[in-house]
Amino acid sequence: MKKGLMTEGSIAKQILFFSIPLLIGNMFQLLYNTIDSLVVGRYVGKVALAAVGASSPLINLLVSFFMGLSVGAGVIISRYFGAKKDDDLKQSTHTFVVFSFVCGVVLSVFGIFFSKYFLVMMKTPADVLQSASEYLEIYFLGSIFVCLYNAGTGILQSVGDSKRPLYFLGISSIINIVLDLIFVRNFNMGVVGVALATFIAQAVSCILIMVVLFKSKENYGLDFKNLKINFFVLKDIIRIGIPAGLQGVIVSYSNVVVQAYVNNFGSAAIAGFSSATKFDNFLALPVNSFALAITTFSGQNLGSKLYDRVRHGVNITLAMSISIVVFLGIFVIIFADNCIMLFSNDIDVIKNGAQFIRIMCPFYIALCVHQVYSGALRASGRSVIPMVISVLCFVFIRQIFLSVFMNIYKNMAIVGFGYSVTWTFAGIISFIYYHTSKWIEKDGNML
């Protein structure tokens, strides 16, 4: 069987072995911002920790659109790879890399010039605003590295290679940790130091993955003379990617609004919420990793018209995702206080963060259902459906819930329930659509 091809062999083994590097790799990627928070929380203080935390929703907002387009590119590439259409595969990889470079330039300019404006709109406290603005400006200066790295990772993962992106992330994460400690502890650079460390680490990971793709002799490898945009391919990428991108942007904007609610409770609440969301992100890792795995798996098998194999793959992926989330969730609920203490010893920070974790953890099962089914639907070209469900639940219902109950109770716990309740709605709606619609068409009208 061709290396990376998932159209033959054990379904469970292929999905698991593909997901594990994704899981570890995504963990390394999360470590960038998490290590920044750990270092400034421990060696600078809760205001600096709040500055890094207040920056996160805006970073997610501006990067989410490109990440959605990456989903579209991944679906196209995996379909061509599964169908063994080498010429179309080459055009799609080169188009995506050039387009990613352009997106990186746009994100850099936008982020540098508008970061402080958006932080003010989010009602970021005055004692946090300047540091958060400096962190964001340096972070967005490296947007080209982020976009190109994610493009390269998307290409490799779409053809079944989830290991090499993991290796490169491991290297860059180690660089980030070392530089964080040097810049903050030795040079007393504070928030600017951790932002600069992240910038350098992301540049390294980008260079490594681009070198691999340009040196590769495989049918998905890159060649400088072929670096141009094929607008027919780009149209397909955008057709599938735009809904996912819009979903990411709209949901991220909703989280910016949620951050504004949290900001009203002061720097201790911001720091506690920020620390809790780090563990929220880690708990979501297996969910997102398996969702990406089923997208790649389904894309390749739909390209080969193996529809029953796709259905079996979805069921196996959902079972694996839920099992891991339940195991991790129990551990985090029991040791919630200790988890937040990794970031800060401040009593108020620990209280706010631990409360948030304990409210959210039991509802990750619903998030598994939504994400895994969404991954399969995107691979079938139906990326509008997950977008509609996510926007309905994570934006409209969540904001209505928060605006009503926050005015009544004025308690940070309402923010946690805002996530839990809307995950549940999304899981129920995704389950109903997946099992009642004819989402796999026998005529294979994907592309």
Salt bridges, closest charged atoms under 4 A:
ASP161 OD2 - ARG164 NE 2.75
ASP223 OD2 - LYS225 NZ 2.52
ASP236 OD1 - ARG239 NH2 3.62
ASP308 OD1 - ARG311 NH1 3.10
ASP337 OD1 - ARG358 NH1 3.49
ASP346 OD2 - LYS46 NZ 3.74
